[in-house]
Amino acid sequence: MTLIQGYLFRQIARPVLAACAALAGIGILSQSLDQLEVVVERGQSIWVMAKLTLLATPQLVSVILPIGLFVGALIVLTRLQREHELTAAFAGGMTRWQVISPAARLAMIVTLAGLFINLFVQPWSQQEARRQAFAIRTDLAALLVQEGQFVQGPGGLTVYVQEVQQNGLMQNLFIYLDNGKSVTTWDASEARFGRIAGAPVLTMEDGSMQRYGSNGVLNYLSFDHYAFDLAPYTQVSDNVRYKPADLYVSQLLNPPETQRESPGELMAELHSRIASPLYALAAMAMALAAILGGAFSRTGYAGRIAKAAGAFLTVRIVGYGLVAASAWNVWLNLFQYALPIAATALSLRLLFRALKPRRRRGLSAIEHLKARFA
């Protein structure tokens, strides 16, 4: 890479990074607002909310990389063309490939980064997010306990806790259970969630139990230690279920038993993982064609940019439609690759056709006459 090419590479890379960072920031903010439910309704900490937001970031980044590349490239190419820096590069003897090679290298870097995220980072983060969400759904302390409030659970269960300490110890617990046949209440000075033989239990200390049956008899029992079985009231699955977007490539090719009922969806996801980074190449080619694909304009390139943005948006939307359609028609997976490759090839053809010197017929005839009478 020559000195001028290194300069062009830096000039293009900085706005691209800024555009990707801005879009990622907007996406992370949107994700964090969605995760507020974890804190408000599930009683989880801010750290859990931040962890879930960060785990959703890789999938978000793989989507915004082509868009950020397109936006950043348009910004810097417009500036370079307006300030005649690209014209000076051509006038200095650089060929068309030498001028656009920094942009092509950046597009290739973004493509490889997107492929790495899709194949390795995204599956790990998505599976970790599923496990974290499963842990939140099965967190009995969050489901059944809110400090200072009566919480109604399934099966006629109501729980009240006066105070919950940082180590999970609950103070002054009250439980009310009405199963339709009898009414039972428990109270304990201390309690803690735990498991016995894999089953969730609530271990109560220093309390009592009162049961009023349908026969009108009241039974009373005081205890020092009592384990209340919570299994009938959890109503959660014992296994984490993953979606096709959560699986590694090896799992998509050899899916688990729970995923084998949708082979078409798995294949569509696999080809989408590999083909989607190619849209970065199409984005850069469209940006180059929009700015360099025509004559120099002192009034700006708003019209060209609008057309390129519309074309890129259309191509990307059609790409998402192909992913959905490929789940039902396997042969459509071929078009997941053909669409971005065709968009890149068409944009490059427009770019190189515009960069070729155009010869006038009248001028050729004059030159012919001059050569004849010389």
N, C-alpha and C positions, 0 to 999 in steps of 0.2 A: 504494500500500500504506500503510495507516494505521499508527500507532505500535503498536497492539496486534497488528496483523497481522504487522508486522516482528518483534515479540517472539515470536509464535507460530512464525514461520518459523525464527528462530534456535534456538528451543527444540527444534524438530523436526529441523533440519538437523544439529545437533551429534551427537546419538546415532546418526543415520543414517550420518554420516561415520565415527564410531567403529566401528559395526558392520561397515561395508564394509572399513575398514582392518584390523579383527581377522580377518575372513574372508579377506581378501587375504593377510595375514601367514601364516595357516595354509596357504593354498594355495601360497604361495611357498616355505614351508618344505618342503612335500611335494614340490614340483618340484625343489628343491635336493637333496633326498635321492635322487630319481630320477636326477639328473645326476651323482651321485657316481661312476657307472660311467665317465663321461668322464675323470675324474681317475685312478681306480684302474686301469681296464683299458686305456684309450687313451693314458695318459701325458700328458694335457693339463694346462694350468695352471688355477689357481683362477679366473683371469680368464675363461677360456673357459667354465667352469662357471657363473659369475655371469652372463655374457652370455647363455647359453642359457636360464637361469632367467628373466631379465628379458624376453627375447623371448617367452617363453610367458605372461607376465603379462597382456597385453591380452585374449587369449582367455579367460583365467581371470576377469578383471574383468568382462567382458561377461556371464558366467554368474552371478557373485555380486552384481551390482548390484541386481537385483530382490529377492534374498534379504536383503541388507543393508538395503535400504529397508524391507522388511516387518518385520524384527526391530527396527530402530531406531525405526520409527513406533509399533510396539506398546509399546515401553518408554516413550517420552515421552508418548504419548497416555494410557497408564494413569496415569502420574504427574499429568498435567494434570487428568484427570478426578477422581482421588482427592483432589487438593488444591483442587478446585472452581474452578480457573481457567477452564475452559471454561464452567462454569455462570455464573460472573461475567461472561464475555463475552456470553453470551446475555441475561443480566439487564441488561446495559448497552445493549441495543438492537441488537446485531449480528445480522444474519440468518444463516441456516444456510450460505449461500454465502460470506459474509464470514468465517465461522469456519473453514471447511474450505479456503478458497482458498489459504492458505499451504502446506498439505499438498499441494494439487493442483499448485501452482506447482513445489514441490520434485519431485514425481513427474514433471512434464513436463520439468524440467531433467535428471533422471536418464534419462528416455526419450531425449531428444536426445543426451545423452552416450553412451548405449549404442548409438544408431544411428550416431554418428560413429565410435565404436570399431569397430563391425562392418563399416562400409563402407570405412574408410580405414586405421585403425591396425592392426587384426588382419591383413589381407592382407599389409601390409608386414612386420610382425613375423614372421608365419608363413613367408613366403618367405625372409626373412633367416635364420631358424632352419634352414630346409631347406638353404640354401647353406652355413651353418656346419657342419651335420651332415654334409653331403657332403664338405666339406673335411677333416673329422675322419676320415671313413671312407677317404679317399684319401691321408691323411697317412702316407707310407711310413715316416717316422721313428718314428711311434707304432705302426705295424703290425709292423715288422720289427726294431725296435731297442729294447732295454731294457738300460740300463747295467749291466754286470757279469753278464748272464744270457744263456744260449743260447736264442734265440727260433726256434721252428720255424714256417716259412712254408709256403705251398702249393708243390706240385711237388717235394718233397724238399729244399727250401732251408732251411738253418739259418744264423743270423747271430749273431755275438758281437761286442760292442764293450766295450772296457774303460772308456772314459770318453767322455761327450758334453758338449762345452762349450756355453756359453750361445749362441754364434753359430752353432750347428749343426755345428761341426767335430767329427768323431769320431776318437778316438785308438785305435790298435792294434785294427784290424778283422780279423775272421776269418770267412770264408764257406765253408760246406760244402754241396755240391750233389750229390745222388745221383738221377739221372734213370732208373735201371734199366739203362742201357747202360754208363755210366762214372761214375766218382767224381772230382769236381773240387773242389779247395780253393784259396781265395785268401787271402792275408794282405797287409795294407797298414798302414803307419804312420799314415796319415791318409786320411780319406774324407769325402765330402759328397754329399748328395742333390741332384739337379738334373734338368734336362730338356734333351734334344737333339732338335730338330725335333718338339717336342710330346710326345716319348716319355720316360717316367721312366727315369733312369739313376742309378747309383751310381758316382761318380767317385773312383777310388782313386789314391793317390800313393805311390811308393816301396814297391813290394811284389813279390810273386811269385805264380805260379800253378803248381799241380801237378795233373796229370790222369792217372788210372790207368784205362786202357781195358779192354775185355773180352778183348783179345788179350794182356793181361799186360804191356804196354809202359807205362812211366812217362814222361810228358812234363813237362818243367820249363821255366818261362819267368819271367824277372825283368823288371820294367818300372818305368819312372819315372811313367807316366801310363796309366791303363786305365779305360775306361767300361764298366761292367757293366749290361747291359740288364735292366730290372726289369719291363717290360711283361708278360711271360708270368706274372708272379707277383702282379700287383696284383689282378686279378679284380674290377674295379669298373666301373660304367657311366660313360660320358663325359658324361652329361647328368643334371641334377637333375630328378627327377619330383615334381610338385606334386599335392597332394590338392585336392579341391573346396574345402575349408575354407581353403586357402592362396591362392585366386584372388581378384582384384579383381572388381567387378561387371561391368566391361567384358569381362573374360576369361570370366566365367560366361555372359554373353550371346553372346559369340563365342569359344568355347573353342579352345585349341590342338589340334593334330592328335592328341596323345596322350590327350586327355580327351574326345574326341567319341564314344567308345563308350558313355558313360553320361550322356545328356542329361537323363534323369529325376532323377538324383542332383544334377546341376548346378542344375536348376530348384528342387529342394527346398532346396538350400543357399542359393540366392538369396532365396527367400521367407522362409527362416528368419532370414537376416540382417536383413531388414526387419521381420519380425513379432515377433521375440524381445524387442526393447525395449518392446513394448506390455505385457509382463508387469509392468513397473514400475508402470504405471497400475493394473493389477489388484491388485498387492500393496498399494498405498496405499489403494485403495478397500476391500479386504478388512480392512485394519487399522482404518480408520475405522468400518466397519460392526461390527467386533468390539467396539470400545470405546463408540462412540456409538449403536450400533444397538439399544439396549435401555435399560431403566431404570437409574438410578444404584444401585450396589451397594457397601455398606460392607465386605462380605466379600471383595471382589476380583473379578477377571474371568477367573479361571483357566479356567473352563468355556468361555467365549466364545473366549478366546485359543486353546485347544486345538482347538475346532471350526474357527476361521479358519485355524490352521496346517495342520490336516488338509486343509481345502479347497484352500488354496494349493498344498500339496505335491501333491495329486491333480491339480490343473490343470496344474502344471508338468510332472509326469511324463507326463500325456496329451499335452502339447505336444511333448515329446521323441519320444513314439511317433508323433505325426503327422508329424514331420520324417522319420523312418525310413520310414513308410508312403508318404509322398508321393514317395519315389524310385521307387516302383513304380506308383503311381496319381497321375497329374498333377492330377486334379480335387480331390484331397485338400488341395492347397496352399491352397485357399480357407479351409479350417478352421484353418489356421495363424493366420489373422487373426481368424476368427470366435470362436475359443476365448477369447483374452484379452479381446476386446471384450465378449463375452457375460458373462464373469466380472466385468468392471468394471461393466457395466450392472446386473447383478443385485445386486451389492454396493451400488451407489449407490441402487437402489430400496429395499433394506432399510434403508439409512441414512436416506433422506428420509422413509420411511414411519414410522420410529421417531421422527423429529424433529417430525412433524406433531402438533399438539394434538388430543387425542382428546376428543370430546364425548360425554357420557353421555345416553342416551335419557331417563332419569328427570329429569335436570336440565332438559332441553329442555321436557318437559311442564310442570314447575313454572313455568318462565319464561313459558310460554304462558298458564297460568292467571293469573299475576300481571298479565300484559298485558291479559287480558280484564276482570279486576275492578278495574283501576286507575281 
